[in-house]
Amino acid sequence: MATLGAGRRLTPHDGLFLPLFGGTLLLAWCALGLFQLSPYGRYLDHDWTADGAGASICSAVAGGELVVPAVLYVGGWVLMTAAMMLPTTLPLVGIFRRLVAGNPGRGLLLALLLAGYLAAWLAFGITAHGLGAILAGLVSRSPWLSFNGWLLGAAIFLIAGLFQFSGLKRRCLDACRTPLHFVLGRWRGLRPRLESLRLGWAHGVYCVGCCWALMLLMFVVGTGSIGWMLGLGAVMALEKNSPSDQTLGTPLGLLLILVSVAIVAGHAGRTLL
């Protein structure tokens, strides 16, 4: 098994890593902002019925009414997860860089690590997209749901709040909070490229496992909202790097449950009035 030499000498590339990593994140946020301001930003919000350039593209492609919106949504989702979630991988990336420092293809291995990580989030995004489309179809066919859509928002807040106290959440967070153990438990160095991709995928799966419920909140507050992306991204980064669940997880869970109760109480009060 490979080891991480604590006394490893710095290479000429070490001073470039953080600026490059930070520049990549800044580029992702800028690209996401431009995507949101473009006519195609609405596809992150499941708004597939508006006319314009998007509609003409859809009509020009076989099955475009489904294919084009899905492709645009996936592209926006990848940008969103890159901007929101890559900062939370910095401890893992730092350890992995030290592990492969002597490998001449370390740049490619790092790229494969991040590609595997984003692939896990892409799989989640496609699943969420499909479920959202099914849910939107149910709402459009149900007048009662159309007039009481707030119940869906309250349910998502409640699910996100309750999940903060689940055993699955704790197990996934434990894996995210111990990147050294995570890397050394999965790296053998026999097939570096494949192992890098698998390592990124595995870490992405655990990350999805601890953050999926919080990400669902984006469907309530607005999937394409840059402000909410920044806020939720910061919360998830703090949660994954806090020493215990009580530091942030417990107060956050209680807050989300209270928001759900407040939504129900608010609409119940309007009904009574």
ZAVOSE-682798 format. One record per atom (N, C-alpha, C, O): x, y negated, z. Coordinates in steps of 0.001 Angstrom, whole numbers, padded with zeros to 6 digits, always signed. Last residue first. Layout:
# ZAVOSE-682798
XYZ
...
***
This chain:
# ZAVOSE-682798
-058623-031694+007694
-059098-033063+007483
-060003-033152+006277
-060494-034232+005951
-057951-029053+007282
-058933-029375+008328
-059486-030768+008167
-060656-031021+008456
-056038-029371+005292
-057248-028608+005012
-058347-028936+006018
-059515-029079+005659
-054062-030745+006632
-054749-031411+005531
-056048-030705+005198
-057044-031347+004863
-053249-028738+008429
-053843-029979+008923
-054585-030731+007848
-055641-031304+008116
-052149-026880+006692
-053341-026499+007467
-054047-027755+007980
-055275-027836+007972
-049951-028299+005808
-051025-028022+004866
-052299-027565+005559
-053401-027826+005077
-048512-028425+008260
-048857-029625+007503
-049998-029397+006539
-050917-030212+006458
-048154-025736+008966
-048939-026616+009838
-049397-027866+009072
-050537-028307+009223
-046500-024871+006848
-047823-024261+007062
-048723-025190+007874
-049886-025409+007534
-044272-026527+007283
-044966-026543+005998
-046382-025999+006140
-047340-026579+005627
-043549-025777+009885
-043980-027146+009633
-044737-027250+008310
-045729-027973+008217
-042715-023143+009504
-043886-023409+010357
-044438-024805+010072
-045654-024996+010023
-040471-023680+007900
-041568-022868+007388
-042849-023127+008173
-043922-023307+007598
-038920-025121+009733
-039365-025768+008498
-040541-025008+007895
-041503-025620+007431
-038445-023107+011623
-039235-024291+012004
-039746-025039+010773
-040873-025534+010769
-036801-021442+010105
-038096-020942+010570
-039005-022102+010961
-040199-022083+010665
-034604-023136+009791
-035349-022695+008613
-036730-022159+008996
-037710-022398+008291
-033750-023400+012472
-034196-024569+011718
-035034-024163+010515
-036066-024778+010245
-032982-020775+013088
-034093-021393+013820
-034644-022595+013066
-035857-022798+013018
-030811-020519+011297
-031973-019640+011209
-033187-020234+011898
-034292-020203+011357
-029085-022510+012305
-029620-022627+010948
-030859-021754+010776
-031846-022187+010181
-028442-021521+014874
-029181-022781+014732
-029805-022946+013348
-030917-023459+013222
-027150-019042+013910
-028335-019043+014773
-029096-020355+014696
-030306-020328+014469
-024960-019946+012258
-026007-019057+011772
-027281-019099+012590
-028376-019183+012033
-023088-021498+013678
-023963-022136+012694
-025160-021270+012336
-026259-021787+012131
-022195-020090+015975
-021693-021416+015649
-022643-022150+014720
-022966-023313+014960
-023130-017525+016160
-023759-018523+017019
-023334-019947+016654
-024032-020906+016986
-021510-015971+014565
-022858-016279+014085
-023501-017399+014888
-024326-018145+014361
-018130-017316+014581
-019188-016412+015019
-020523-016854+014464
-020661-017967+013956
-016236-019015+013322
-015783-017841+014078
-016876-016859+014470
-016589-015680+014676
-016847-019881+009863
-017026-020136+011287
-016686-018873+012075
-016832-017769+011552
-016796-019378+007178
-015504-019620+007826
-015634-019986+009300
-014645-020361+009930
-019374-019084+006349
-018449-017989+006051
-017102-018163+006733
-016342-017202+006856
-020439-021559+007145
-020924-020331+007768
-019942-019184+007559
-019698-018399+008476
-019150-023363+005464
-018943-023448+006911
-019338-022144+007591
-018654-021680+008503
-020192-022492+002994
-018746-022479+003228
-018439-022525+004724
-017562-021803+005198
-022905-022922+003374
-022432-021555+003180
-020928-021447+003399
-020439-020445+003921
-022932-025747+003617
-023428-024904+004708
-022877-023489+004583
-022429-022912+005574
-021962-026518+001099
-021202-026851+002309
-021627-025971+003481
-020785-025503+004249
-024047-025558-000514
-022686-025055-000698
-021824-025319+000520
-021046-024460+000936
-026169-027133+000382
-026191-025690+000651
-024804-025065+000468
-024429-024153+001204
-025220-029690-000522
-025560-029418+000870
-025516-027941+001204
-024901-027539+002191
-024820-029340-003290
-023713-029774-002436
-023987-029409-000980
-023114-028888-000286
-027442-028618-004016
-026318-027712-004273
-025139-028055-003372
-024533-027172-002765
-028862-030915-003347
-029107-029692-002583
-028004-028661-002807
-027664-027912-001892
-027728-032646-005315
-027640-032935-003885
-027830-031697-003029
-027062-031451-002099
-028446-031482-007749
-027039-031561-007391
-026876-031791-005890
-025995-031204-005261
-030981-029356-008540
-030695-030529-007710
-029236-030517-007260
-028830-029651-006485
-032020-027226-009981
-031050-028089-010627
-030672-029312-009824
-030084-030240-010381
-033869-026007-008317
-032678-025262-008688
-031608-026166-009284
-030416-025907-009114
-035479-027196-005649
-035101-027607-006997
-033788-026977-007403
-032725-027352-006908
-036434-026171-003315
-036052-027586-003304
-035649-028099-004681
-035492-029306-004869
-037031-023541-004103
-038028-024349-003407
-037709-025824-003551
-038582-026633-003865
-034867-022456-005241
-036095-022362-006018
-037225-023149-005368
-038255-023399-005995
-032976-022741-003274
-032861-023604-004440
-034128-023565-005287
-034436-024535-005980
-033474-020719-001517
-034027-022029-001184
-033943-022992-002359
-034722-023940-002451
-031978-018640-002425
-033381-018672-002838
-034031-020008-002510
-035017-020395-003137
-029609-019063-001076
-029673-019456-002483
-031110-019495-002987
-031436-020287-003872
-030262-017928+001363
-030060-019376+001296
-030128-019861-000146
-030644-020946-000414
-030355-015259+000557
-031579-015889+001076
-031459-017406+001047
-032429-018100+000744
-027718-014696-000254
-028808-014659-001222
-030056-015397-000733
-030730-016074-001509
-025496-014569+001414
-025975-015897+001018
-027224-015885+000135
-027746-016949-000197
-024627-012012+001956
-024817-012899+003108
-025470-014222+002726
-025954-014939+003602
-024628-010794-000576
-025337-010171+000535
-025564-011093+001707
-026581-010984+002392
-022920-012393-002021
-024344-012406-002359
-025152-011855-001191
-026216-012374-000855
-020607-011497-000710
-020993-012903-000632
-022472-013078-000978
-023189-013820-000307
-020528-008838-001432
-020691-009176-000017
-021129-010624+000152
-021919-010945+001040
-020172-009278-004192
-021351-008538-003711
-021595-008836-002236
-022735-009062-001829
-017689-010585-004239
-018885-011276-004692
-020159-010612-004203
-021118-011293-003839
-016039-008541-003400
-016187-009709-002534
-017422-010518-002927
-018115-011067-002070
-016373-006845-005616
-016754-006393-004270
-016947-007575-003335
-017906-007612-002564
-015336-008464-007699
-016736-008019-007723
-017197-007622-006324
-018281-008012-005891
-012657-008714-006885
-013511-009892-007005
-014982-009542-006989
-015786-010224-006353
-011949-006008-007031
-011845-006717-005759
-012715-007961-005771
-013424-008243-004806
-012295-005456-009726
-013132-004766-008744
-013110-005484-007398
-014128-005558-006709
-010294-007099-010802
-011690-007300-011178
-012617-006668-010149
-013609-007275-009747
-008052-005929-009603
-008351-007348-009384
-009810-007633-009683
-010486-008322-008919
-008143-003326-010623
-008314-003532-009180
-008634-004987-008864
-009411-005258-007949
-007610-003826-013314
-008903-003257-012933
-009171-003486-011448
-010295-003805-011058
-004982-004875-013028
-006057-005639-013679
-007437-005138-013258
-008313-005922-012894
-003448-002855-011609
-003663-004208-011090
-004837-004955-011721
-005607-005602-011011
-003422+000036-010680
-004013-000516-011911
-004416-001958-011595
-005588-002240-011343
-002014+000118-008280
-001741+001125-009308
-002263+000673-010674
-001619+000903-011699
-002583-001485-006109
-001582-001938-007053
-001252-000970-008154
-000303-001197-008904
-004462-001258-004145
-003419-000244-004191
-002302-000626-005151
-001181-000135-005016
-006848-002856-002168
-005779-003029-003152
-004737-001921-003023
-004201-001676-001943
-008676-002603-000119
-009114-002257-001478
-008014-002322-002521
-008219-001886-003654
-007702-003416+002295
-008492-002194+002288
-008865-001725+000892
-009316-000593+000715
-006542-005852+001744
-005660-004714+001978
-006415-003390+001974
-005829-002348+001681
-008916-007456+001489
-007996-007246+000369
-007163-005985+000567
-007082-005143-000329
-010099-007295+004040
-010874-006961+002848
-009948-006631+001687
-010161-005646+000979
-008139-008246+005746
-008570-006858+005878
-009297-006408+004620
-009134-005270+004179
-008157-010900+004714
-006940-010091+004711
-007281-008606+004803
-006770-007801+004025
-010774-011898+005104
-010295-011620+003739
-009028-010769+003699
-008835-009998+002760
-013049-011945+007057
-011770-011241+007245
-011178-010889+005884
-011087-009711+005538
-015439-013064+006366
-014617-013784+007341
-013263-013133+007580
-012411-013720+008245
-016677-011265+004688
-016241-012545+004124
-015287-013270+005068
-014416-014012+004615
-017282-009225+006486
-016379-008946+005361
-015829-010238+004764
-014662-010304+004379
-019064-010597+008145
-017823-010051+008707
-016811-009764+007595
-015619-010033+007753
-021167-011066+006388
-020358-012187+006862
-019037-011710+007447
-018005-012354+007261
-022170-008471+006150
-021621-009141+004971
-020747-010327+005376
-019702-010563+004771
-023023-008028+008785
-022019-007155+008173
-021366-007817+006962
-020152-007730+006777
-024950-010064+009147
-023736-010031+009983
-022649-009174+009350
-021476-009548+009373
-026887-009361+007234
-026229-010669+007181
-024920-010638+007964
-023898-011133+007489
-027658-006888+008238
-027021-006972+006924
-026275-008289+006781
-025158-008324+006264
-028943-007565+010635
-027684-006837+010682
-026939-006896+009362
-025709-006950+009354
-030347-010924+010777
-030354-009513+010386
-028963-008896+010498
-027949-009593+010463
-030704-013589+011175
-030553-012767+012378
-030446-011272+012055
-030455-010444+012965
-031144-014721+008722
-029967-015182+009471
-029695-014286+010682
-028563-014233+011164
-033606-013840+007935
-032438-013102+007454
-031169-013509+008194
-030224-012725+008283
-035319-015770+008950
-035270-014461+009609
-034028-013670+009197
-033464-012925+009999
-034804-017855+007064
-034557-018027+008489
-034412-016702+009221
-033492-016527+010019
-035572-016746+004621
-034190-017210+004794
-033843-017364+006268
-032729-017046+006684
-038298-016294+005180
-037411-015170+004864
-035955-015560+005095
-035192-014801+005692
-039159-018970+005547
-039269-018000+006634
-038330-016810+006407
-037647-016370+007332
-038677-020057+003015
-037991-020627+004187
-038014-019631+005350
-037017-019467+006053
-040455-018431+001577
-039021-018380+001288
-038215-018957+002448
-037182-018402+002821
-042935-019180+002669
-042481-017789+002795
-040976-017684+002558
-040291-016936+003255
-043116-021859+001903
-043060-021532+003330
-042523-020113+003539
-041752-019867+004466
-043293-021498-000890
-042182-022235-000294
-042011-021908+001174
-040891-021703+001643
-045698-020123-001036
-044474-019476-001521
-043239-020160-000935
-042275-019505-000538
-047457-022031-000077
-047277-020798+000684
-046002-020057+000267
-045320-019450+001093
-047592-023949-002016
-046790-024259-000833
-046556-023017+000025
-045577-022950+000768
-049450-023155-003852
-048065-022788-004097
-047154-023065-002911
-046070-022490-002807
-052208-023307-004043
-051588-023028-002745
-050140-022554-002898
-049675-021675-002172
-053106-023589-006589
-053458-024648-005639
-052808-024455-004274
-052855-025355-003436
-052088-021263-007719
-051730-022552-008308
-052006-023695-007341
-051241-024657-007274
-053333-019285-006259
-051903-019506-006052
-051466-020851-006616
-050582-021505-006062
-055928-019628-007343
-055706-019801-005901
-054238-020065-005612
-053909-020950-004823
-055642-019080-010064
-055986-020442-009632
-055715-020669-008139
-055325-021762-007727
-053327-017160-011540
-054124-017182-010310
-054417-018622-009891
-053520-019313-009408
-051664-017283-013641
-052904-016513-013835
-053802-016514-012595
-054893-015944-012603
-049505-018694-012727
-050273-019274-013836
-051595-018557-014051
-052542-019140-014579
-048518-016921-010809
-049108-018192-010373
-049979-018779-011474
-051060-019302-011203
-047519-014892-012443
-048593-014600-011494
-049304-015875-011057
-050529-015911-010949
-045497-016293-013793
-046619-015728-014534
-047798-015412-013633
-048948-015634-014010
-043786-016869-011698
-044425-017977-012403
-045620-017488-013204
-046638-018174-013291
-042980-014262-011086
-043757-015020-010104
-044487-016189-010761
-045641-016475-010441
-041523-013664-013395
-042691-012846-013036
-043600-013605-012079
-044822-013602-012228
-039530-015611-013186
-040424-015620-014338
-041684-014817-014054
-042784-015228-014422
-038280-014794-010820
-038932-016101-010885
-039903-016196-012041
-040976-016785-011910
-037254-012344-011611
-038283-012368-010578
-039032-013698-010579
-040245-013742-010371
-035380-013283-013515
-036460-012386-013893
-037598-012394-012890
-038768-012445-013269
-033724-014886-011884
-034403-015461-013041
-035596-014600-013449
-036687-015114-013698
-032708-012998-010127
-033566-014069-009602
-034362-014723-010730
-035529-015073-010554
-031189-011495-011961
-032281-010865-011212
-033260-011912-010692
-034475-011749-010796
-029375-013439-012762
-030259-012831-013763
-031450-012167-013084
-032580-012259-013565
-028112-013940-010293
-028845-014994-010978
-029811-014451-012012
-030936-014936-012133
-026867-011493-009726
-027920-011980-008841
-028767-013043-009537
-029990-013056-009397
-025055-011490-011844
-026045-010411-011745
-027198-010831-010839
-028362-010563-011138
-023559-013740-011120
-024323-013755-012364
-025400-012678-012340
-026529-012919-012766
-022338-012843-008812
-023335-013909-008696
-024174-014026-009965
-025355-014367-009904
-020657-010961-010009
-021624-010531-008984
-022723-011573-008833
-023901-011230-008736
-019123-012609-011634
-019990-011607-012257
-021038-011107-011269
-022181-010856-011650
-017584-014071-009867
-018686-014765-010534
-019640-013782-011207
-020829-014070-011343
-015804-011963-009153
-016624-012641-008141
-017832-013316-008791
-018963-013159-008329
-014575-011373-011585
-015363-010353-010904
-016294-010961-009873
-017439-010531-009731
-013285-013832-012003
-014297-013363-012951
-015182-012296-012321
-016400-012311-012499
-011474-013885-009905
-012556-014869-009916
-013664-014463-010881
-014841-014714-010621
-009846-011710-010729
-010465-011738-009403
-011665-012675-009394
-012745-012307-008932
-008975-012602-013215
-009853-011432-013145
-010553-011343-011800
-011717-010949-011728
-007330-014699-012403
-008495-014988-013240
-009488-013828-013204
-010699-014044-013166
-005387-013244-011041
-006207-014195-010301
-007471-014538-011086
-008553-014654-010511
-004312-011843-013190
-004934-011106-012087
-005834-012020-011268
-006920-011617-010850
-003248-013919-014709
-004349-013124-015257
-005066-012371-014149
-006293-012269-014162
-001228-014736-012943
-002262-015670-013377
-003481-014945-013912
-004615-015312-013606
+000451-012488-012667
-000369-012908-011522
-001479-013893-011917
-002549-013894-011308
+002136-010982-014257
+000816-011330-014776
-000113-011849-013702
-001329-011679-013796
+004387-010381-012763
+004515-011374-013836
+003172-011800-014432
+003078-012863-015046
+004126-010222-009269
+003638-009644-010523
+003727-010694-011636
+003197-011793-011475
+004742-011359-006872
+005835-010791-007649
+005423-010196-008974
+006268-009715-009729
+002253-012122-005824
+003230-013158-006176
+004356-012620-007053
+004876-013351-007895
+000082-010749-004970
+000532-010472-006341
+001613-011452-006786
+001864-011601-007982
-000275-011691-002344
-000149-010254-002585
+000463-009959-003953
+001265-009035-004090
-000649-014383-002611
+000557-013906-001936
+000806-012427-002231
+001947-011981-002349
-003144-014307-003876
-001987-014909-004553
-000686-014440-003919
+000274-014133-004625
-004758-013233-001866
-004523-012461-003087
-003314-013005-003842
-002537-012227-004395
-004787-015333-000020
-004197-014042+000355
-003857-013228-000887
-002797-012606-000957
-006127-017298-001572
-004802-017542-001024
-004086-016254-000654
-002900-016099-000946
-008575-016072-002093
-007680-016363-003206
-006254-016593-002702
-005291-016143-003322
-009671-015997+000506
-009420-014755-000242
-008405-014989-001350
-007480-014196-001528
-009862-018792+001067
-009049-017891+001900
-008706-016586+001183
-007566-016124+001250
-011608-019637-001166
-010219-020095-001049
-009374-019222-000122
-008237-018919-000482
-014248-019117-001560
-013325-018006-001811
-011871-018393-001565
-010982-017559-001738
-015748-021350-001323
-015787-020427-000188
-014815-019264-000355
-014579-018509+000589
-015495-022617-003800
-014758-023149-002640
-014728-022192-001455
-013785-022218-000664
-017275-021003-005384
-015825-020813-005483
-015059-021446-004319
-014060-020877-003878
-019934-021869-004947
-019413-020720-004217
-017906-020530-004313
-017308-019949-003407
-020640-024200-006423
-021066-024022-005035
-020250-022989-004280
-019908-023191-003114
-019470-023960-008983
-019298-025190-008207
-019601-024976-006725
-018900-025510-005865
-020285-021390-009702
-018860-021725-009694
-018618-022950-008825
-017679-022982-008029
-023042-021662-009585
-022387-020792-008605
-020884-021048-008552
-020272-020939-007489
-023420-023503-011721
-023865-023813-010373
-023143-022959-009341
-022680-023478-008325
-022402-022150-013942
-021805-023420-013533
-022158-023740-012085
-021310-024191-011315
-024229-020010-013921
-022797-019747-013748
-022075-021018-013311
-021232-020978-012414
-026630-021407-014414
-026446-020685-013149
-024976-020409-012878
-024515-020552-011745
-026276-022354-017011
-026394-023297-015906
-026156-022636-014565
-025549-023231-013674
-026216-019840-018331
-025087-020763-018403
-025108-021779-017275
-024079-022040-016651
-028770-018874-017666
-027586-018149-017205
-026353-019052-017244
-025542-019043-016319
-030368-020781-019001
-030455-020631-017554
-029202-019946-017009
-028637-020385-016007
-029642-020284-021646
-029366-021599-021052
-029419-021531-019530
-028604-022154-018849
-030598-017638-021879
-029176-017930-022086
-028799-019265-021441
-027770-019371-020774
-033353-018032-021409
-032581-017166-020520
-031089-017450-020635
-030386-017502-019627
-034105-019718-023535
-034186-020197-022151
-033356-019352-021190
-032731-019880-020270
-033478-017836-025690
-032771-019112-025534
-032900-019668-024113
-031889-020060-023530
-035258-015581-025266
-033802-015447-025293
-033103-016760-024994
-032224-016806-024133
-037944-016415-025352
-037426-015755-024161
-035909-015794-024103
-035327-016010-023040
-038181-017731-027727
-038949-018254-026595
-038526-017613-025289
-038722-018197-024223
-036768-016206-029614
-036121-017327-028944
-036874-017886-027757
-036261-018464-026860
-037273-014100-031224
-037500-013911-029791
-036968-015058-028963
-036740-014917-027762
-034962-015417-033398
-035908-014317-033197
-036048-014033-031704
-035064-013762-031015
-034778-018929-033453
-034136-017673-033077
-035206-016607-032868
-036232-016863-032238
-036218-021202-033859
-035310-020794-034927
-034653-019446-034665
-034034-018878-035564
-037619-021746-031596
-038400-021311-032750
-037519-020798-033878
-037979-020061-034749
-035531-022601-029914
-036285-021379-029595
-037012-020850-030825
-037023-019644-031071
-034839-024997-031139
-033876-023897-031118
-034598-022574-030863
-034317-021563-031507
-037151-026465-030621
-036801-026174-032011
-035788-025046-032098
-035852-024225-033013
-037041-026624-027833
-038152-025913-028464
-037824-025558-029905
-038174-024474-030371
-034760-028183-027453
-034795-026810-026953
-035883-025997-027629
-035683-024828-027959
-035554-030645-028516
-034506-029868-029180
-034531-028409-028747
-034349-027507-029565
-039113-030598-027786
-037831-031247-028015
-036850-030310-028673
-037229-029321-029300
-041348-029773-025020
-040991-029882-026424
-039615-030532-026551
-039024-030960-025560
-041405-027420-022284
-041280-028775-022801
-040883-028741-024273
-040189-027831-024727
-041442-024951-021152
-042557-025267-022035
-042421-026644-022674
-043236-027008-023521
-039825-024072-019167
-039549-023576-020506
-040596-024018-021526
-040626-023506-022645
-038429-024598-016360
-039365-025367-017170
-039100-025043-018638
-038251-025668-019274
-036710-023512-014484
-037737-022632-015070
-038794-023410-015840
-039929-022951-015968
-034643-025135-013861
-035855-025271-013050
-037003-024431-013581
-038149-024618-013172
-032764-024767-015740
-032439-024289-014393
-033651-024341-013485
-033689-023669-012454
-033895-026083-017853
-033963-024628-017863
-033531-024022-016534
-033890-022885-016229
-033414-028775-017665
-034695-028294-017149
-034775-026777-017092
-035613-026227-016377
-031088-029294-019012
-031028-029133-017568
-032299-028557-016983
-032272-027922-015929
-031201-029873-021638
-031300-028463-021295
-031244-028219-019789
-031341-027078-019338
-030765-032536-022106
-032134-032029-022302
-032319-030591-021862
-033449-030123-021723
-028495-033368-019323
-028807-033083-020724
-030253-032611-020869
-030905-032315-019867
-028046-033475-016655
-028506-034699-017293
-028913-034479-018749
-029601-035315-019336
-027074-030918-016156
-028328-031318-015536
-028910-032570-016194
-030130-032713-016282
-024674-030995-017557
-025705-030040-017956
-027063-030465-017414
-028075-030386-018111
-023323-032896-016036
-023651-033203-017427
-024738-032273-017948
-025620-032699-018693
-023092-031417-013634
-023811-032693-013665
-024223-033075-015077
-025346-033529-015295
-021534-029273-014504
-022881-029015-013995
-023711-030296-014017
-024889-030272-014374
-019191-030608-015129
-019916-029912-016190
-021350-029634-015772
-022273-029743-016579
-018530-031509-012549
-018787-032475-013619
-019581-031837-014750
-020523-032433-015272
-018178-029043-011223
-019211-029974-010764
-019557-030993-011845
-020729-031312-012047
-016024-028008-012722
-017293-027279-012663
-018430-028193-012223
-019526-028132-012781
-014054-029927-012198
-014528-029741-013572
-015868-029020-013587
-016754-029370-014367
-013706-029437-009486
-014198-030745-009919
-014749-030664-011330
-015784-031257-011634
-012673-026830-009644
-013949-027066-008964
-014559-028403-009389
-015764-028500-009622
-010285-027392-011002
-011268-026464-011587
-012647-026672-010965
-013659-026690-011666
-008987-029024-009169
-009388-029565-010461
-010419-028700-011155
-011321-029209-011819
-008520-027174-007113
-009417-028310-006875
-009889-028931-008172
-011049-029326-008286
-006720-025538-008505
-007967-024969-007980
-008982-026084-007736
-010151-025963-008100
-004694-027392-009055
-005386-026714-010147
-006720-026140-009698
-007722-026236-010407
-003928-028189-006432
-004444-029168-007399
-005206-028522-008552
-006239-029035-008982
-003183-025539-005445
-004307-026280-004870
-004810-027382-005799
-006024-027515-005955
-000956-024835-007230
-002172-024042-007095
-003353-024864-006590
-004407-024890-007226
+001406-026217-007332
+000413-026525-008356
-000929-025870-008095
-001940-026285-008661
+003086-025229-005430
+002616-026596-005271
+001557-026989-006269
+000873-027994-006080
+003634-022684-006489
+002824-022820-005280
+002270-024230-005112
+001123-024407-004702
+005367-022489-008619
+003933-022602-008929
+003088-022878-007687
+001929-023270-007818
+007926-022100-007718
+007609-023401-008312
+006126-023593-008590
+005669-024721-008776
+007347-020354-004572
+007720-020382-005981
+007387-021762-006542
+006645-022519-005915
+008601-019833-001312
+007698-020543-002197
+008234-020494-003623
+009442-020583-003843
+009285-016593-000014
+009733-017894-000463
+008699-018522-001385
+008014-017830-002139
+007713-014955+002696
+007922-015066+001255
+008325-016478+000878
+007768-017448+001392
+007319-014111+005297
+008406-015025+005025
+008681-015208+003543
+009792-015587+003171
+005264-012305+005255
+005005-013595+005887
+006087-014600+005545
+005827-015802+005502
+004257-010341+002632
+005433-010808+003346
+005220-012191+003914
+005017-013149+003168
+001911-008114+002640
+002017-009553+002457
+003194-010060+003256
+003097-010187+004477
+002147-005005+000815
+002111-005812+002038
+002269-007277+001689
+002700-007633+000592
+000502-002256-000779
+001279-003478-000821
+001121-004252+000472
+000092-004166+001142
+000843+001189+000000
+000000+000000+000000
+000880-001242+000000
+001894-001283+000698
***
